[in-house]
């Protein structure tokens, strides 16, 4: 993971696996390298909280199938920097994707729960259904 702008992690959807993978990525990658996860089930704050470089970490979840729907959903943790989100957006847009920002996960108490509202809508239901 050296000499790269962004690392896209697509490992198992198990928190213990994410914690181990991300600790290794954080230690190995250059400080300016963005670390992005394709996770669709685990919020970034759960596996990045204790990382030294946590400000460069976020979820960048590609919509499926990516060759037909070139959209990447960006969602950072409370400590993800604005610069990281901007650089990730630029990276994915350069690849021909539309990068959509879903805010912070989990959101500050003053913001609506993005994950709560977003997941059911993707499944065709509403949060209160």
C-alpha positions in Angstrom: 0.0 0.0 0.0 2.9 2.3 -0.7 2.9 5.1 -3.3 -0.8 5.1 -3.8 -3.5 7.8 -3.4 -6.3 5.6 -2.0 -6.7 2.1 -0.7 -10.1 0.5 -1.2 -10.7 -2.3 1.4 -13.3 -4.9 0.6 -12.8 -7.4 3.3 -15.3 -9.5 5.2 -18.3 -7.8 6.8 -17.2 -8.8 10.3 -16.1 -6.1 12.8 -13.2 -8.2 14.2 -11.9 -8.6 10.7 -12.2 -4.9 9.9 -10.4 -4.0 13.1 -7.4 -6.2 12.2 -7.3 -5.2 8.5 -7.5 -1.5 9.3 -4.9 -1.6 11.9 -2.5 -3.1 9.4 -3.6 -0.6 6.6 -3.1 2.4 8.9 0.4 1.2 9.9 1.5 0.4 6.4 0.0 3.3 4.3 1.7 6.7 3.9 0.0 9.4 6.1 -1.5 11.1 3.0 -3.0 7.9 1.6 -6.8 7.8 1.9 -8.2 4.6 3.4 -11.7 3.7 2.2 -13.9 0.7 3.0 -16.5 -0.8 0.7 -18.5 -2.0 3.7 -22.3 -1.8 3.5 -23.0 -2.9 7.0 -20.4 -1.4 9.4 -20.0 2.3 10.1 -16.5 3.7 9.8 -16.4 4.9 13.4 -16.5 1.3 14.7 -13.2 0.2 13.0 -11.3 3.5 12.8 -11.7 5.1 16.2 -8.4 3.9 17.6 -6.3 4.4 14.5 -3.5 7.0 14.5 -4.5 8.1 11.0 -8.2 7.9 11.6 -8.8 11.4 9.9 -8.0 9.9 6.5 -10.5 7.0 6.8 -14.1 6.7 5.5 -16.6 4.4 3.9 -16.7 4.6 0.1 -19.4 2.1 -0.8 -19.9 1.4 -4.5 -23.5 1.0 -5.6 -24.1 -2.4 -7.4 -23.6 -3.3 -10.1 -20.9 -0.6 -10.4 -20.5 -1.0 -14.1 -24.2 -0.1 -14.6 -24.6 2.4 -11.7 -21.2 4.2 -11.3 -22.1 5.8 -7.9 -20.0 5.7 -4.8 -21.6 6.6 -1.4 -19.1 8.4 0.8 -19.7 8.4 4.6 -17.0 9.4 7.1 -16.7 9.0 10.8 -16.9 12.1 13.1 -13.1 12.5 12.8 -12.8 12.1 9.0 -11.4 15.3 7.7 -13.1 17.5 5.1 -9.9 17.2 3.1 -10.2 13.4 3.0 -13.8 13.5 1.8 -12.8 16.1 -0.9 -9.8 14.1 -2.1 -11.9 10.8 -2.1 -14.7 12.5 -4.1 -12.1 13.8 -6.6 -10.5 10.4 -6.9 -13.8 8.5 -7.6 -15.0 11.2 -10.0 -11.7 10.9 -11.9 -12.6 7.2 -12.3 -15.9 8.2 -13.9 -18.1 7.7 -10.8 -20.6 10.0 -9.1 -19.5 10.4 -5.5 -22.5 11.1 -3.2 -21.7 12.2 0.4 -24.0 10.8 3.1 -22.5 12.8 6.0 -21.0 11.4 9.2 -21.7 8.0 10.7 -22.7 7.9 13.4 -23.9 11.5 13.0 -23.6 14.1 15.7 -26.7 14.3 17.8 -27.8 17.5 16.0 -27.9 15.6 12.6 -30.5 13.0 11.6 -29.3 9.4 11.7 -28.2 9.0 8.1 -27.7 5.3 8.4 -31.1 4.8 9.9 -32.8 6.7 7.1 -30.7 5.5 4.2 -30.5 1.7 4.6 -34.3 1.1 4.6 -34.8 3.4 1.5 -32.2 1.3 -0.4 -34.2 -1.8 0.5 -37.5 -0.1 -0.8 -39.0 0.6 2.7 -39.1 3.6 5.0 -37.4 4.0 8.4 -40.7 3.7 10.2 -42.0 0.6 8.3 
